[in-house]
Amino acid sequence: MKQTHEIKIARLKEAFKASSQEYRQACYQLFGWRVDRTKEGRYKLSSQYAESPDDFLFFHVGEEGVDMLETDFSANLGSLIEQYLQKQRSVPMFLNAVQSDLFSQQTVTNVMI
Amino acid sequence: MKQTHEIKIARLKEAFKASSQEYRQACYQLFGWRVDRTKEGRYKLSSQYAESPDDFLFFHVGEEGVDMLETDFSANLGSLIEQYLQKQRSVPMFLNAVQSDLFSQQTVTNVMI
């Protein structure tokens, strides 16, 4: 009886793991961003178009909204931060702009190779 | 003993539910898209900038890649589909373009009001 319960719990954990993996993978393929929750409310975003795995962003997502935390990569995004986060106040539009820039750079690099 | 196990299972389910809700909510706030898994491999995307809840997109995400399924909303996106899905072959760049269009339309509407 005890074993049955343990098996049930193990299966439940497996099912949950598979289902969250599927959702994360879908987000990655749809948006081109890998979204890793590093701790409560904190998310690391890495673009599928980034040149280097060091080019990631960090966000704190809370009830009062979304804040970007500084990373080496974000330190070079001053004009996009000003235009999209400060003026337009839109995190989605900011991420769009970052992604579009990375995509164009990659396309240019590929053409040059 | 049986009750303890049932409580454990119930708590586990609660914890899973809360954790996936948090992740979905973070994706919504970061990307501006609500992503609902409707059945295996099938995802419904609704933009936070859409004028109507009927303006949604459907995608099939599988191991061989991502396909967009036609909806009433996608039927009006012919030029973006051609440019981003067919020529550039990038779902993220397609969703960026759709989102940017919806955002500009919303901004224009707000300015007009």
gemmi code that builds the backbone of each chain (N, CA, C; Angstrom):
import gemmi

chains = {
    "A": [
        ("MET", (0.831, -1.224, 0.000), (0.000, 0.000, 0.000), (0.851, 1.254, 0.000)),
        ("LYS", (1.877, 1.249, 0.876), (2.788, 2.381, 0.941), (3.473, 2.565, -0.420)),
        ("GLN", (3.894, 1.419, -0.996), (4.584, 1.483, -2.274), (3.691, 2.074, -3.366)),
        ("THR", (2.407, 1.664, -3.357), (1.466, 2.186, -4.342), (1.427, 3.712, -4.292)),
        ("HIS", (1.378, 4.244, -3.063), (1.345, 5.698, -2.911), (2.618, 6.346, -3.410)),
        ("GLU", (3.740, 5.691, -3.093), (5.015, 6.276, -3.536), (5.108, 6.283, -5.050)),
        ("ILE", (4.606, 5.207, -5.661), (4.603, 5.142, -7.129), (3.704, 6.244, -7.686)),
        ("LYS", (2.576, 6.422, -7.040), (1.631, 7.444, -7.491), (2.284, 8.836, -7.437)),
        ("ILE", (2.975, 9.102, -6.336), (3.649, 10.392, -6.172), (4.756, 10.563, -7.210)),
        ("ALA", (5.522, 9.501, -7.421), (6.609, 9.573, -8.403), (6.041, 9.840, -9.799)),
        ("ARG", (4.933, 9.178, -10.133), (4.319, 9.373, -11.459), (3.785, 10.780, -11.624)),
        ("LEU", (3.214, 11.293, -10.545), (2.677, 12.652, -10.559), (3.811, 13.650, -10.825)),
        ("LYS", (4.931, 13.443, -10.137), (6.085, 14.332, -10.327), (6.606, 14.252, -11.757)),
        ("GLU", (6.661, 13.042, -12.284), (7.114, 12.842, -13.661), (6.201, 13.572, -14.641)),
        ("ALA", (4.889, 13.402, -14.423), (3.909, 14.004, -15.318), (4.021, 15.524, -15.277)),
        ("PHE", (4.220, 16.050, -14.087), (4.337, 17.493, -13.956), (5.597, 17.997, -14.634)),
        ("LYS", (6.682, 17.279, -14.441), (7.955, 17.666, -15.043), (7.811, 17.689, -16.574)),
        ("ALA", (7.193, 16.644, -17.110), (7.018, 16.559, -18.562), (6.154, 17.701, -19.056)),
        ("SER", (5.094, 18.000, -18.313), (4.182, 19.037, -18.766), (4.835, 20.423, -18.692)),
        ("SER", (5.624, 20.692, -17.643), (6.268, 22.013, -17.609), (7.395, 22.106, -18.629)),
        ("GLN", (8.072, 20.997, -18.879), (9.096, 20.993, -19.927), (8.484, 21.307, -21.284)),
        ("GLU", (7.324, 20.718, -21.554), (6.659, 20.930, -22.843), (6.280, 22.403, -22.999)),
        ("TYR", (5.786, 22.998, -21.932), (5.359, 24.399, -21.981), (6.570, 25.328, -22.183)),
        ("ARG", (7.658, 25.064, -21.424), (8.879, 25.855, -21.576), (9.411, 25.760, -22.993)),
        ("GLN", (9.407, 24.549, -23.532), (9.920, 24.316, -24.875), (9.054, 25.037, -25.912)),
        ("ALA", (7.732, 25.020, -25.698), (6.825, 25.727, -26.613), (7.123, 27.221, -26.566)),
        ("CYS", (7.300, 27.790, -25.372), (7.625, 29.218, -25.255), (8.928, 29.522, -25.971)),
        ("TYR", (9.885, 28.629, -25.843), (11.185, 28.848, -26.492), (11.020, 28.870, -28.009)),
        ("GLN", (10.234, 27.947, -28.528), (10.082, 27.887, -29.981), (9.209, 29.029, -30.510)),
        ("LEU", (8.233, 29.439, -29.722), (7.335, 30.511, -30.174), (8.003, 31.880, -30.054)),
        ("PHE", (8.611, 32.161, -28.905), (9.129, 33.511, -28.656), (10.629, 33.641, -28.893)),
        ("GLY", (11.320, 32.489, -28.966), (12.760, 32.549, -29.170), (13.531, 32.903, -27.916)),
        ("TRP", (12.877, 32.857, -26.774), (13.562, 33.115, -25.499), (13.460, 31.885, -24.613)),
        ("ARG", (14.601, 31.496, -24.047), (14.587, 30.480, -23.005), (14.309, 31.203, -21.694)),
        ("VAL", (13.276, 30.758, -20.987), (12.881, 31.419, -19.742), (13.150, 30.475, -18.576)),
        ("ASP", (14.144, 30.816, -17.761), (14.466, 29.991, -16.590), (14.130, 30.740, -15.322)),
        ("ARG", (13.334, 30.095, -14.494), (13.036, 30.674, -13.182), (14.203, 30.327, -12.280)),
        ("THR", (14.927, 31.352, -11.801), (16.108, 31.058, -10.995), (15.767, 31.020, -9.507)),
        ("LYS", (14.866, 31.889, -9.086), (14.280, 31.764, -7.757), (12.944, 32.499, -7.771)),
        ("GLU", (12.274, 32.550, -6.641), (10.913, 33.093, -6.662), (10.844, 34.452, -7.340)),
        ("GLY", (10.034, 34.519, -8.383), (9.818, 35.791, -9.052), (10.968, 36.273, -9.907)),
        ("ARG", (12.019, 35.471, -10.018), (13.176, 35.932, -10.784), (13.401, 35.039, -12.014)),
        ("TYR", (13.506, 35.684, -13.176), (13.586, 34.937, -14.424), (14.775, 35.366, -15.261)),
        ("LYS", (15.467, 34.366, -15.798), (16.618, 34.611, -16.671), (16.182, 34.352, -18.106)),
        ("LEU", (16.396, 35.303, -18.992), (15.985, 35.143, -20.386), (17.196, 35.114, -21.308)),
        ("SER", (17.279, 34.060, -22.115), (18.367, 33.939, -23.085), (17.748, 33.777, -24.462)),
        ("SER", (18.190, 34.598, -25.397), (17.601, 34.561, -26.734), (18.219, 33.459, -27.578)),
        ("GLN", (17.390, 32.832, -28.391), (17.907, 31.805, -29.310), (18.759, 32.446, -30.403)),
        ("TYR", (18.692, 33.774, -30.528), (19.485, 34.457, -31.547), (20.734, 35.121, -30.960)),
        ("ALA", (20.988, 34.946, -29.665), (22.145, 35.596, -29.047), (23.442, 34.965, -29.546)),
        ("GLU", (24.463, 35.787, -29.652), (25.764, 35.290, -30.103), (26.418, 34.441, -29.032)),
        ("SER", (26.230, 34.847, -27.765), (26.937, 34.200, -26.666), (25.953, 33.820, -25.552)),
        ("PRO", (26.203, 32.687, -24.868), (25.327, 32.325, -23.739), (25.409, 33.339, -22.590)),
        ("ASP", (26.440, 34.221, -22.638), (26.542, 35.257, -21.603), (25.576, 36.414, -21.852)),
        ("ASP", (24.972, 36.446, -23.030), (24.042, 37.533, -23.339), (22.645, 37.194, -22.818)),
        ("PHE", (22.452, 37.360, -21.533), (21.131, 37.069, -20.968), (20.619, 38.277, -20.185)),
        ("LEU", (19.306, 38.261, -19.960), (18.658, 39.329, -19.194), (18.040, 38.720, -17.940)),
        ("PHE", (17.884, 39.551, -16.928), (17.245, 39.103, -15.686), (16.052, 39.993, -15.383)),
        ("PHE", (14.944, 39.381, -15.036), (13.766, 40.162, -14.665), (13.223, 39.704, -13.324)),
        ("HIS", (12.681, 40.656, -12.595), (11.923, 40.307, -11.415), (10.445, 40.536, -11.758)),
        ("VAL", (9.650, 39.476, -11.665), (8.233, 39.571, -11.985), (7.450, 39.460, -10.683)),
        ("GLY", (6.796, 40.535, -10.306), (6.039, 40.509, -9.060), (4.638, 41.041, -9.274)),
        ("GLU", (3.871, 41.105, -8.204), (2.491, 41.577, -8.327), (2.426, 43.036, -8.763)),
        ("GLU", (3.464, 43.800, -8.394), (3.459, 45.224, -8.719), (4.041, 45.500, -10.111)),
        ("GLY", (4.430, 44.449, -10.827), (4.932, 44.643, -12.186), (6.245, 43.926, -12.443)),
        ("VAL", (6.898, 44.326, -13.513), (8.121, 43.663, -13.959), (9.276, 44.664, -13.907)),
        ("ASP", (10.405, 44.242, -13.344), (11.597, 45.089, -13.340), (12.758, 44.339, -13.954)),
        ("MET", (13.539, 45.043, -14.766), (14.738, 44.411, -15.280), (15.888, 44.691, -14.326)),
        ("LEU", (16.659, 43.636, -14.041), (17.846, 43.788, -13.194), (19.048, 43.893, -14.137)),
        ("GLU", (20.058, 44.620, -13.738), (21.172, 44.818, -14.654), (22.030, 43.566, -14.825)),
        ("THR", (22.425, 43.316, -16.069), (23.405, 42.267, -16.379), (24.440, 42.911, -17.309)),
        ("ASP", (25.534, 42.206, -17.588), (26.537, 42.739, -18.524), (25.887, 43.032, -19.875)),
        ("PHE", (24.971, 42.157, -20.275), (24.312, 42.320, -21.569), (23.391, 43.547, -21.564)),
        ("SER", (22.583, 43.687, -20.507), (21.634, 44.813, -20.466), (22.368, 46.155, -20.398)),
        ("ALA", (23.616, 46.133, -19.864), (24.378, 47.380, -19.741), (24.654, 48.013, -21.102)),
        ("ASN", (24.560, 47.205, -22.178), (24.796, 47.741, -23.529), (23.513, 48.078, -24.271)),
        ("LEU", (22.377, 48.045, -23.578), (21.099, 48.233, -24.268), (20.462, 49.565, -23.899)),
        ("GLY", (21.295, 50.533, -23.537), (20.813, 51.822, -23.044), (19.712, 52.471, -23.872)),
        ("SER", (19.887, 52.523, -25.201), (18.901, 53.258, -25.995), (17.570, 52.495, -26.087)),
        ("LEU", (17.640, 51.160, -26.132), (16.392, 50.369, -26.158), (15.672, 50.465, -24.810)),
        ("ILE", (16.441, 50.488, -23.727), (15.845, 50.615, -22.389), (15.104, 51.946, -22.283)),
        ("GLU", (15.757, 52.995, -22.771), (15.145, 54.322, -22.695), (13.853, 54.361, -23.523)),
        ("GLN", (13.963, 53.870, -24.767), (12.798, 53.961, -25.665), (11.622, 53.080, -25.227)),
        ("TYR", (11.909, 51.832, -24.871), (10.799, 50.894, -24.643), (10.405, 50.720, -23.177)),
        ("LEU", (11.401, 50.711, -22.275), (11.038, 50.517, -20.864), (10.655, 51.844, -20.216)),
        ("GLN", (11.419, 52.897, -20.506), (11.143, 54.173, -19.838), (10.050, 54.983, -20.533)),
        ("LYS", (10.162, 55.156, -21.864), (9.140, 55.975, -22.540), (7.842, 55.202, -22.787)),
        ("GLN", (7.930, 54.049, -23.484), (6.700, 53.327, -23.847), (6.205, 52.435, -22.704)),
        ("ARG", (7.026, 52.213, -21.715), (6.657, 51.387, -20.564), (6.098, 50.024, -20.966)),
        ("SER", (6.793, 49.367, -21.919), (6.340, 48.049, -22.360), (7.497, 47.058, -22.388)),
        ("VAL", (7.471, 46.105, -21.458), (8.487, 45.050, -21.443), (8.392, 44.213, -22.725)),
        ("PRO", (7.169, 43.811, -23.172), (7.104, 43.043, -24.424), (7.725, 43.790, -25.613)),
        ("MET", (7.494, 45.094, -25.716), (8.063, 45.840, -26.839), (9.579, 45.950, -26.707)),
        ("PHE", (10.070, 46.018, -25.469), (11.515, 46.038, -25.235), (12.137, 44.710, -25.691)),
        ("LEU", (11.535, 43.587, -25.258), (12.073, 42.277, -25.635), (11.987, 42.062, -27.145)),
        ("ASN", (10.904, 42.554, -27.771), (10.786, 42.513, -29.238), (11.970, 43.204, -29.898)),
        ("ALA", (12.280, 44.399, -29.394), (13.338, 45.191, -30.013), (14.702, 44.511, -29.831)),
        ("VAL", (14.943, 43.964, -28.630), (16.210, 43.267, -28.382), (16.316, 42.067, -29.328)),
        ("GLN", (15.213, 41.309, -29.405), (15.194, 40.108, -30.246), (15.406, 40.455, -31.718)),
        ("SER", (14.769, 41.524, -32.183), (14.916, 41.921, -33.584), (16.355, 42.294, -33.880)),
        ("ASP", (16.994, 43.026, -32.961), (18.407, 43.391, -33.148), (19.292, 42.155, -33.222)),
        ("LEU", (19.064, 41.216, -32.293), (19.885, 39.997, -32.291), (19.665, 39.211, -33.577)),
        ("PHE", (18.407, 39.155, -34.022), (18.073, 38.435, -35.246), (18.780, 39.073, -36.445)),
        ("SER", (18.751, 40.401, -36.552), (19.396, 41.066, -37.703), (20.897, 40.857, -37.664)),
        ("GLN", (21.488, 40.956, -36.448), (22.937, 40.745, -36.351), (23.308, 39.344, -36.797)),
        ("GLN", (22.476, 38.369, -36.383), (22.753, 36.993, -36.760), (22.639, 36.802, -38.267)),
        ("THR", (21.601, 37.429, -38.850), (21.383, 37.307, -40.289), (22.570, 37.908, -41.025)),
        ("VAL", (23.015, 39.090, -40.560), (24.159, 39.744, -41.200), (25.385, 38.841, -41.095)),
        ("THR", (25.619, 38.282, -39.865), (26.765, 37.393, -39.674), (26.691, 36.206, -40.632)),
        ("ASN", (25.499, 35.605, -40.742), (25.362, 34.451, -41.628), (25.643, 34.814, -43.078)),
        ("VAL", (25.169, 35.992, -43.481), (25.384, 36.415, -44.859), (26.881, 36.622, -45.084)),
        ("MET", (27.553, 37.203, -44.068), (28.988, 37.471, -44.207), (29.801, 36.187, -44.272)),
        ("ILE", (29.354, 35.166, -43.550), (30.058, 33.865, -43.592), (29.739, 33.207, -44.940)),
    ],
    "B": [
        ("MET", (-2.853, 6.887, 8.018), (-1.739, 6.752, 7.058), (-2.212, 7.066, 5.628)),
        ("LYS", (-3.378, 6.518, 5.278), (-3.928, 6.763, 3.946), (-4.175, 8.269, 3.764)),
        ("GLN", (-4.735, 8.873, 4.829), (-5.036, 10.297, 4.762), (-3.772, 11.143, 4.561)),
        ("THR", (-2.711, 10.759, 5.281), (-1.441, 11.479, 5.142), (-0.996, 11.492, 3.678)),
        ("HIS", (-1.107, 10.303, 3.038), (-0.698, 10.231, 1.636), (-1.586, 11.094, 0.746)),
        ("GLU", (-2.869, 11.049, 1.040), (-3.779, 11.850, 0.217), (-3.499, 13.334, 0.367)),
        ("ILE", (-3.208, 13.724, 1.614), (-2.852, 15.129, 1.852), (-1.577, 15.482, 1.096)),
        ("LYS", (-0.632, 14.566, 1.129), (0.649, 14.798, 0.455), (0.419, 14.992, -1.056)),
        ("ILE", (-0.415, 14.132, -1.625), (-0.715, 14.221, -3.058), (-1.447, 15.523, -3.376)),
        ("ALA", (-2.398, 15.870, -2.532), (-3.145, 17.109, -2.753), (-2.212, 18.323, -2.682)),
        ("ARG", (-1.293, 18.312, -1.727), (-0.351, 19.431, -1.597), (0.587, 19.523, -2.789)),
        ("LEU", (1.002, 18.353, -3.247), (1.884, 18.282, -4.406), (1.180, 18.887, -5.625)),
        ("LYS", (-0.089, 18.517, -5.811), (-0.860, 19.050, -6.945), (-1.009, 20.560, -6.837)),
        ("GLU", (-1.280, 21.029, -5.628), (-1.403, 22.477, -5.387), (-0.111, 23.202, -5.748)),
        ("ALA", (1.008, 22.616, -5.283), (2.312, 23.236, -5.530), (2.605, 23.283, -7.031)),
        ("PHE", (2.275, 22.205, -7.759), (2.482, 22.162, -9.209), (1.654, 23.252, -9.875)),
        ("LYS", (0.415, 23.334, -9.447), (-0.515, 24.280, -10.054), (0.005, 25.710, -9.853)),
        ("ALA", (0.419, 26.010, -8.631), (0.921, 27.354, -8.335), (2.168, 27.656, -9.139)),
        ("SER", (3.038, 26.664, -9.260), (4.280, 26.902, -9.969), (4.026, 27.093, -11.468)),
        ("SER", (3.108, 26.319, -12.074), (2.860, 26.557, -13.506), (2.109, 27.857, -13.741)),
        ("GLN", (1.225, 28.202, -12.817), (0.532, 29.493, -12.925), (1.528, 30.651, -12.896)),
        ("GLU", (2.511, 30.552, -12.006), (3.504, 31.620, -11.886), (4.307, 31.759, -13.178)),
        ("TYR", (4.662, 30.627, -13.766), (5.445, 30.645, -15.008), (4.633, 31.225, -16.163)),
        ("ARG", (3.373, 30.792, -16.279), (2.480, 31.316, -17.335), (2.321, 32.829, -17.191)),
        ("GLN", (2.134, 33.266, -15.961), (1.923, 34.679, -15.677), (3.192, 35.483, -16.017)),
        ("ALA", (4.346, 34.907, -15.696), (5.607, 35.588, -16.028), (5.731, 35.719, -17.540)),
        ("CYS", (5.422, 34.656, -18.288), (5.494, 34.722, -19.757), (4.541, 35.791, -20.273)),
        ("TYR", (3.363, 35.863, -19.692), (2.383, 36.857, -20.124), (2.926, 38.271, -19.906)),
        ("GLN", (3.528, 38.499, -18.750), (4.017, 39.851, -18.468), (5.279, 40.179, -19.266)),
        ("LEU", (6.092, 39.186, -19.528), (7.325, 39.442, -20.272), (7.065, 39.591, -21.770)),
        ("PHE", (6.285, 38.681, -22.340), (6.112, 38.664, -23.793), (4.811, 39.311, -24.260)),
        ("GLY", (3.882, 39.494, -23.327), (2.614, 40.097, -23.717), (1.676, 39.122, -24.419)),
        ("TRP", (1.993, 37.845, -24.364), (1.102, 36.843, -24.957), (0.619, 35.881, -23.870)),
        ("ARG", (-0.684, 35.634, -23.849), (-1.210, 34.560, -23.010), (-1.067, 33.269, -23.811)),
        ("VAL", (-0.420, 32.282, -23.226), (-0.173, 31.021, -23.930), (-0.967, 29.916, -23.245)),
        ("ASP", (-2.002, 29.431, -23.921), (-2.814, 28.342, -23.365), (-2.605, 27.071, -24.167)),
        ("ARG", (-2.250, 26.017, -23.461), (-2.118, 24.720, -24.124), (-3.521, 24.135, -24.197)),
        ("THR", (-4.033, 23.959, -25.414), (-5.420, 23.487, -25.533), (-5.496, 21.967, -25.619)),
        ("LYS", (-4.526, 21.378, -26.273), (-4.352, 19.919, -26.211), (-2.911, 19.619, -26.583)),
        ("GLU", (-2.551, 18.352, -26.603), (-1.128, 18.037, -26.766), (-0.512, 18.737, -27.969)),
        ("GLY", (0.514, 19.522, -27.687), (1.242, 20.185, -28.760), (0.518, 21.352, -29.402)),
        ("ARG", (-0.664, 21.700, -28.891), (-1.420, 22.781, -29.518), (-1.549, 23.960, -28.553)),
        ("TYR", (-1.207, 25.158, -29.029), (-1.168, 26.337, -28.174), (-1.958, 27.488, -28.777)),
        ("LYS", (-2.737, 28.123, -27.910), (-3.512, 29.297, -28.317), (-2.812, 30.532, -27.762)),
        ("LEU", (-2.552, 31.506, -28.621), (-1.858, 32.720, -28.186), (-2.765, 33.936, -28.317)),
        ("SER", (-2.938, 34.674, -27.223), (-3.739, 35.896, -27.248), (-2.858, 37.037, -26.752)),
        ("SER", (-2.809, 38.097, -27.531), (-1.948, 39.224, -27.169), (-2.614, 40.134, -26.153)),
        ("GLN", (-1.814, 40.650, -25.232), (-2.359, 41.603, -24.260), (-2.692, 42.929, -24.933)),
        ("TYR", (-2.241, 43.114, -26.176), (-2.536, 44.349, -26.898), (-3.657, 44.172, -27.929)),
        ("ALA", (-4.270, 42.984, -27.983), (-5.318, 42.749, -28.977), (-6.572, 43.540, -28.620)),
        ("GLU", (-7.275, 43.986, -29.651), (-8.511, 44.735, -29.428), (-9.622, 43.831, -28.922)),
        ("SER", (-9.648, 42.601, -29.450), (-10.751, 41.697, -29.137), (-10.220, 40.343, -28.680)),
        ("PRO", (-10.925, 39.676, -27.748), (-10.493, 38.332, -27.341), (-10.582, 37.316, -28.483)),
        ("ASP", (-11.281, 37.691, -29.568), (-11.344, 36.789, -30.722), (-10.075, 36.836, -31.562)),
        ("ASP", (-9.209, 37.813, -31.280), (-7.972, 37.916, -32.062), (-6.899, 37.026, -31.462)),
        ("PHE", (-6.991, 35.742, -31.745), (-5.985, 34.815, -31.221), (-5.368, 34.000, -32.356)),
        ("LEU", (-4.231, 33.421, -32.052), (-3.508, 32.582, -33.012), (-3.399, 31.171, -32.437)),
        ("PHE", (-3.282, 30.207, -33.339), (-3.117, 28.808, -32.920), (-1.830, 28.247, -33.519)),
        ("PHE", (-1.070, 27.577, -32.705), (0.158, 26.955, -33.204), (0.196, 25.489, -32.812)),
        ("HIS", (0.777, 24.695, -33.687), (1.102, 23.324, -33.320), (2.611, 23.266, -33.138)),
        ("VAL", (3.036, 22.900, -31.919), (4.463, 22.823, -31.625), (4.839, 21.353, -31.498)),
        ("GLY", (5.652, 20.882, -32.425), (6.029, 19.467, -32.371), (7.530, 19.319, -32.518)),
        ("GLU", (7.988, 18.080, -32.532), (9.442, 17.868, -32.616), (9.999, 18.344, -33.944)),
        ("GLU", (9.153, 18.308, -34.969), (9.641, 18.718, -36.298), (9.530, 20.228, -36.514)),
        ("GLY", (9.043, 20.953, -35.514), (8.975, 22.412, -35.642), (7.618, 22.973, -35.244)),
        ("VAL", (7.389, 24.213, -35.651), (6.174, 24.930, -35.258), (5.366, 25.257, -36.515)),
        ("ASP", (4.069, 24.993, -36.469), (3.197, 25.369, -37.581), (2.076, 26.235, -37.067)),
        ("MET", (1.747, 27.271, -37.810), (0.583, 28.066, -37.425), (-0.654, 27.486, -38.110)),
        ("LEU", (-1.720, 27.358, -37.334), (-2.993, 26.882, -37.877), (-3.842, 28.115, -38.152)),
        ("GLU", (-4.700, 28.056, -39.164), (-5.453, 29.265, -39.510), (-6.549, 29.576, -38.489)),
        ("THR", (-6.671, 30.869, -38.169), (-7.791, 31.369, -37.364), (-8.342, 32.587, -38.119)),
        ("ASP", (-9.486, 33.108, -37.672), (-10.038, 34.317, -38.307), (-9.022, 35.449, -38.252)),
        ("PHE", (-8.302, 35.514, -37.144), (-7.328, 36.593, -36.958), (-6.133, 36.419, -37.904)),
        ("SER", (-5.630, 35.194, -37.978), (-4.445, 34.971, -38.824), (-4.774, 35.178, -40.306)),
        ("ALA", (-6.051, 34.996, -40.661), (-6.451, 35.162, -42.066), (-6.196, 36.594, -42.560)),
        ("ASN", (-6.073, 37.545, -41.625), (-5.809, 38.940, -42.014), (-4.343, 39.328, -41.913)),
        ("LEU", (-3.484, 38.338, -41.700), (-2.073, 38.672, -41.476), (-1.197, 38.228, -42.642)),
        ("GLY", (-1.808, 38.174, -43.828), (-1.126, 37.649, -45.020), (0.275, 38.189, -45.254)),
        ("SER", (0.462, 39.514, -45.177), (1.780, 40.049, -45.534), (2.823, 39.724, -44.463)),
        ("LEU", (2.414, 39.713, -43.183), (3.361, 39.345, -42.119), (3.732, 37.860, -42.209)),
        ("ILE", (2.746, 37.033, -42.564), (3.006, 35.592, -42.723), (4.038, 35.368, -43.829)),
        ("GLU", (3.828, 36.076, -44.935), (4.742, 35.913, -46.066), (6.157, 36.344, -45.679)),
        ("GLN", (6.227, 37.551, -45.048), (7.550, 38.088, -44.738), (8.298, 37.299, -43.659)),
        ("TYR", (7.603, 36.969, -42.589), (8.321, 36.387, -41.443), (8.267, 34.866, -41.374)),
        ("LEU", (7.126, 34.269, -41.728), (7.068, 32.803, -41.634), (7.629, 32.158, -42.897)),
        ("GLN", (7.255, 32.719, -44.061), (7.693, 32.076, -45.296), (9.111, 32.485, -45.714)),
        ("LYS", (9.392, 33.812, -45.722), (10.731, 34.230, -46.168), (11.788, 34.070, -45.081)),
        ("GLN", (11.548, 34.690, -43.900), (12.587, 34.652, -42.854), (12.537, 33.370, -42.021)),
        ("ARG", (11.456, 32.630, -42.150), (11.299, 31.361, -41.415), (11.538, 31.517, -39.919)),
        ("SER", (10.958, 32.570, -39.331), (11.126, 32.784, -37.894), (9.791, 33.074, -37.222)),
        ("VAL", (9.330, 32.109, -36.438), (8.094, 32.308, -35.669), (8.269, 33.464, -34.679)),
        ("PRO", (9.408, 33.531, -33.931), (9.565, 34.671, -33.016), (9.493, 36.023, -33.720)),
        ("MET", (10.091, 36.135, -34.916), (10.044, 37.422, -35.618), (8.621, 37.713, -36.119)),
        ("PHE", (7.884, 36.666, -36.458), (6.488, 36.836, -36.860), (5.661, 37.357, -35.682)),
        ("LEU", (5.811, 36.717, -34.516), (5.037, 37.146, -33.344), (5.433, 38.559, -32.916)),
        ("ASN", (6.724, 38.894, -33.043), (7.186, 40.261, -32.771), (6.438, 41.269, -33.638)),
        ("ALA", (6.348, 40.932, -34.924), (5.736, 41.869, -35.864), (4.239, 42.026, -35.570)),
        ("VAL", (3.568, 40.914, -35.277), (2.134, 40.981, -34.950), (1.938, 41.829, -33.695)),
        ("GLN", (2.772, 41.565, -32.681), (2.667, 42.284, -31.409), (2.933, 43.789, -31.601)),
        ("SER", (3.941, 44.118, -32.401), (4.254, 45.537, -32.642), (3.088, 46.228, -33.328)),
        ("ASP", (2.477, 45.549, -34.301), (1.313, 46.135, -34.982), (0.169, 46.375, -33.999)),
        ("LEU", (-0.114, 45.379, -33.165), (-1.211, 45.519, -32.193), (-0.905, 46.646, -31.214)),
        ("PHE", (0.352, 46.728, -30.783), (0.765, 47.773, -29.848), (0.585, 49.158, -30.473)),
        ("SER", (1.013, 49.319, -31.734), (0.871, 50.648, -32.378), (-0.592, 51.006, -32.556)),
        ("GLN", (-1.407, 50.001, -32.957), (-2.837, 50.290, -33.132), (-3.456, 50.736, -31.810)),
        ("GLN", (-3.063, 50.057, -30.719), (-3.613, 50.398, -29.416), (-3.184, 51.811, -29.006)),
        ("THR", (-1.903, 52.127, -29.260), (-1.391, 53.438, -28.913), (-2.151, 54.516, -29.681)),
        ("VAL", (-2.353, 54.267, -30.982), (-3.093, 55.231, -31.805), (-4.503, 55.396, -31.255)),
        ("THR", (-5.171, 54.288, -30.929), (-6.531, 54.352, -30.388), (-6.557, 55.169, -29.101)),
        ("ASN", (-5.573, 54.904, -28.212), (-5.560, 55.641, -26.947), (-5.351, 57.143, -27.178)),
        ("VAL", (-4.483, 57.480, -28.132), (-4.234, 58.883, -28.419), (-5.499, 59.527, -28.962)),
        ("MET", (-6.240, 58.777, -29.813), (-7.457, 59.312, -30.418), (-8.550, 59.536, -29.380)),
        ("ILE", (-8.613, 58.644, -28.388), (-9.617, 58.793, -27.339), (-9.188, 59.975, -26.458)),
    ],
}
model = gemmi.Model(1)
for chain_id, residues in chains.items():
    chain = gemmi.Chain(chain_id)
    for i, (resn, *xyz) in enumerate(residues, 1):
        res = gemmi.Residue()
        res.name, res.seqid = resn, gemmi.SeqId(i, " ")
        for name, pos in zip(("N", "CA", "C"), xyz):
            atom = gemmi.Atom()
            atom.name, atom.element = name, gemmi.Element(name[0])
            atom.pos, atom.b_iso = gemmi.Position(*pos), 0.0
            res.add_atom(atom)
        chain.add_residue(res)
    model.add_chain(chain)
structure = gemmi.Structure()
structure.add_model(model)
structure.setup_entities()
